[in-house]
Amino acid sequence: MKQRRSILAILGAIEGLPVLGVLVLLYGVFLVTASDVFTKPRIYMSFLQTVPPPLVLGLGLTLVITAGEIDLSFPAIVALSGFAFAWVFENIDASWAPWAGIVLALTAGALVGYINGLLVAKVGVPSIMATLAAQFFWYGITILLANGKQIDILEIEDTAVHAIFTGRLFGIVPAQALWGLGLAIFLWFILNRHKFGEAIMFIGDNPNVAQVMGINVAATRIQLFTLMGVIAAFSGLLLTIEINVLYPTQGQGFLLSSMAAVFIGGTLISGGQGSVIGTLWGSYVIGSLQAGVVATGVTSYWVQSVMGFIMTAAVALNVVLGEGRLGSVTKALRRWTGPRRLNIAGDVMGADATVPE
């Protein structure tokens, strides 16, 4: 019994393992219920193509939420950075134009994030209000700059930038999937092996205690929101380069999906604890759900309900394993499903005797 509990404790301590288990189980169900789709590699390559932009956003958001903050402005940064890149590529006829567009896009994201950080850390505006206002403001600015029109950049497919960021490795694997994985590894080391990540977790747990311990809370928050702006801009670049077009409202569908991936992955909404690996797997759970449910032949009226049920089950499993309570759950299930027993002696004398009901 003790050995089994120790194994469960070890499994529960492996970061992201419960969410990975949900993902594997999900694909197993889809393999059975939609074998004509999920036995072919095309659907998995499709996931590797479409999941990375919201995945990148979720990874950055993991750090923000771990610090006890929230950022709702990142969908607007996706649109603004995409516009910056597309505008430079369309209006500058030079071989270096795509690279200049990348620099301008990342700079725009950093600027928006820096302003958010100043409002939160220096002015004292709650992050939910500061970033919500920023989302409306920067979406408005992007629509004005683009005159409400899309910008087509089909010629980007002939550049090295397209091959590097969204090309196909060996002609099969989308490059953006590797960028997403690389960013996940990088941010994992930042959060778990770097003093900046340590400061983020201390601030999320208790900013006053963090200040007493010598952490510059204001500076860390400004750096964190600036980093989130750069990460959101990078997501916008991946999306714009992949679809070869800029929509001034692109990124609007990423808000809830990115946040859901973070919480499914095990990051505490109260701050102080984050799971980058959990967000990685959670993003693929979210990104696979709708296509998988539709492929099974379930009517569209049930899609949202099924997605909500699976998301709830994933979060519950993550909590149970993460807190080491799987043994108590299985014990409760045995008590509910097995013969009922009445602990008479234990109630009266404190003994451990039981008799059948």
N, C-alpha and C positions, 0 to 999 in steps of 0.2 A: 504494500500500500504506500509506504513512504517512498519507495523507488518510483512508483507511478506518479506520485505528487511532485517529486523532484523533476521528472521528465516534463510534466506539464508546466512547471515553473520555468524550466529552461526554454521550452517552446514559447511560452508567453513573453519571455524577455527578449526574444529575437525581434528586432524592429521590423514592422510591416508584415510579419508572417501571417497574422490573422487575415489581413486584407488580401495578401497573395493567395491564401487558401480560398477566400471567397471568389477571387478572379478565376482560379483554376476550376473550382466547382461550377462557376457560371459558364465557362467555356465547355465543361463537360456536359452540362444540361443542353447547351445550344448544339453540341455535336450530336446529341441524341434526337432532339426535337427539330433541328434544322440541318440535318446531315448534308443535304445537297448544297448548302452554302458554306458551312463551317468545316467541311472536309477538304476545302480548296484553299490554297494559300492567298488568293486574291483578297479575301475579306480581312485577313490579318495584315496584309500590306496596306489595306485601306485604313485600318486602325492606326498603323504606324505613321500614316500620312496626316490624318485628321486630329489625332490626340495631342501631338506635341505643342501646338500653340496654347491651348488651355492648361496643359501640363506645366509649361514654363511659368504661366501666371500662378498656378497653384503652388509651385515651389517657392516663388517669391512671397506669396501670401502666407505660407507656412511660417516664415521668419517673422513677419509682421504680427500675426496672431499669437505666436509664441511670446512676443514682447508685450502682450496684453492690449494690442492696438488692432485697428481694422483699416483696410484701404478699399474704398469703393470707386476710386477714380481710375483704376487700371483699364477698364474697357475704353475710356476716352483716350488714354495714352496709346492704346493699340491703334486707334484711328488716327491720332495726331502723328505718331511716328510713321505710320504707313503713308500718310500724306506727305510728310517731309521727304521720305525716300522717293516716292513716286514723282513729286514735283521736281526734285533735282534730276532724276533720270530723264524726265520728259523735256526739261528746259535746257539742259547742258549737254551739248554734243561733244563728248570727250570720253576717252576710254576709262578715265578715272571717275567718271560721274557716278557709277553705282557705289563705289567705295565712299565717295563724298556723301552720297545719300545715306549710307549706313551711319557715318559719323554724325551727320545732322540729326538723324532719327534718334540715335542713342543720347545725343546731347539734349534734344527736346524732352525725352523721357526723364533724364536726370534733372532737368530744370523744373519740371512739374513736380517730381518727387521731392526736390529740395524745398520748393515752396510749401508743399504739404507738411514737410518736417518742421519748417519754421513756424507755421501756423499752430501745429500741435505742441512743439517743444518750447517755443518762445512766447507765443501769444496766449497759449493755454486753451485753444479751441479743441473740443473733443474730436478725436480722429474720425469718428463716424460722420460728424457734421462737416468737418473740413474737407474730407475726401468726397463726400456726396456732392457738396457744392462744386468741388473741382471737376467732378464728372460732368455736371451740367455745363459748366463754363467752358471746358476744353472741347467738349463735343460741339458746343455752339461755335467756338473759334474755328474748329476744323471744317464745319459745314460752310461757314462764311468764306474761309480761304479757298475751299474747293468749289464755291458757288453752288453747292448742293449737287454737284455732278460727280460721277465716277471718273477715274483716270485710268485708262488702259495702258499697260506697259508690256505688251506682248513680246517686244524685242528683248526683254530681260532674259528670256530663255536661251539666248545666244551668248550670254556672258558667263564669265567664270563665277560671278557671285551666285547665279542661279545653280550652277553645278555644285558649288561648295555648300550652300545652305539648304537647298531643297532638291538636289539632284538625286539620282538613284545609284547607290553603291552596288557595284557589280550588275548594274542595270535592273536591280530588283528592290533593294532595301532603301526606303526614303532616308535621305541624309538628316532631315529634321529630327527623326527619331533618335539618332546618335547624338545630336546636339542636346536634346532633352535629357538623355541619359547622362551625358557629360556634365550638364548643369546640375543634375540631381546629385551626382558624386561630389562635385565641387561644393555645393551648398551643405551637403552632409558634413563634410570636413569643417566648413566654416562654423556650423552650428554646434558640432560635437567635439571639435579638436582645436578651436581657435578662441582667443580671448574675446573676440567680438561676439561670437555665438554664446559664450559664457555670460557676457554682459546682457545679451538679449534675454536669456532665460532668467537671470536674476531680476531684471526689470519687470518681466512678466509675472514673476512670483510676488515681488514686493518692491516697487520703485524706491520707497523710502529707505528700506534696508540696503538696496543697491547703492543709493547715494552715500549712505554711511560707510559702506565698504570701499568707497573711493571711485566708484564708477560714475563717469560724467553722463548722467541720464539724458540730459538735453542733447548733447552732441551725438550720443548713440542713437537716439530717436531720429535726428536729422539724417544721419548716415543711413539708417535703416530705410527710411522713406525714399531717400535718393536712390539707394540700391534697388528698391522695389520699382521705381520709375524706370531705371535702366533695364531691368528684367522685363517689365511690361512692354517697353519699346522693342526689345529683342523679339518678344512674341509677335508684336505687330509686323516686324520685318519678316519673320518666318511665314506669316499668313499672307502678306502682300506679295512676297516673291513667289510663293507657291501658286496662288490663284491668278497671278499676273494682272491684277487690277486693284484699285483702291476704291473702296466704298467709304464715304465720309462718316457712316454710322457703323462701320464694322467693329466687332468686338462686343456688341451689346449682348450677344447670346452667351458670353463667357462668364458673366458675373456669378450666376448661381451654380453653374457646373464646376467652376474652379473652387468656389467655397465648399461645395459638397465634397469634392475630392479631398480637400484639406481635413475636414471633420471626419470623413470616413476613414482617412488614414491614421487617425488617432491623436491629432493635435488638439489640445484642450482649448475650448473656447474662452476659458478664463485666463489663459496665458500660463507661462512658466514651463510648459512641456510641449515640444513639437516633434513631429516625425516626418522627415523628408522622404524616407523610403516608403512610408505609409501613403504619403501623398502621391508618389510615383505610381504605386499600384492602384490607389483610389482613382486616379485620373483615367486609367485604362478600364476600371470597372464602370465609371460613369460614361466614358466614351464608347464602350461596347454595348451598353444596355439597350439603347433605343434600336440600333440596327439589329441586335440579336433578337429582341422581343418581336420586332416586325417580321424578321426572317422565320420565326417559328409559326407564323400564320395567325397569331393572336390579333383579334380585331383592334383597330387603332384606339377604340374607346377604353381599352384595358391597359394601354401602354404606360400611361402616367401612374396608374395604381400599382402595376407590377414593378415599375422602377422605384416607387416609394417604398414598397415592401422590401425589395432587395437591399436598398440603401439602409433602411432601418435595421435589417438583419445583420448587415455588414458592420454597422456601428456597434450594435449590441455584442456581437462576437468579439470585436476588437476590445471593447471594455471588459468583457468577462475574462478573456485570456490575458489582457494587459494587467489586470488586477489580481490574477491568479485565483479566480473564483470558479474555475471550471469544475473542480472537485465538488464544491458545494452545490453547483447546479445539477450535476449528475446524481448526487445524493438525493436532492429534492425530487428529481424525476423518478428515481427508484421508489421513493416514499409514496409519490402520487399514483404510480402505476402498479406497485406491488401490493401485497396484503397489508391492510391497515393494522397498526400495532398501538396498543395503549400502554404507556409507561406509568403503571400504577405505583409500583414500588419507588420509582424515581421521584414521583411527585410527592409521595408521602414521607419516604425515609431518606431520599437522596441517593438511593441505590441505583444500580444500572440494569435491574431486571426488567424484562418485558414479557407480556403474555399476549397471545392472539386475542383479537376482539371477539 
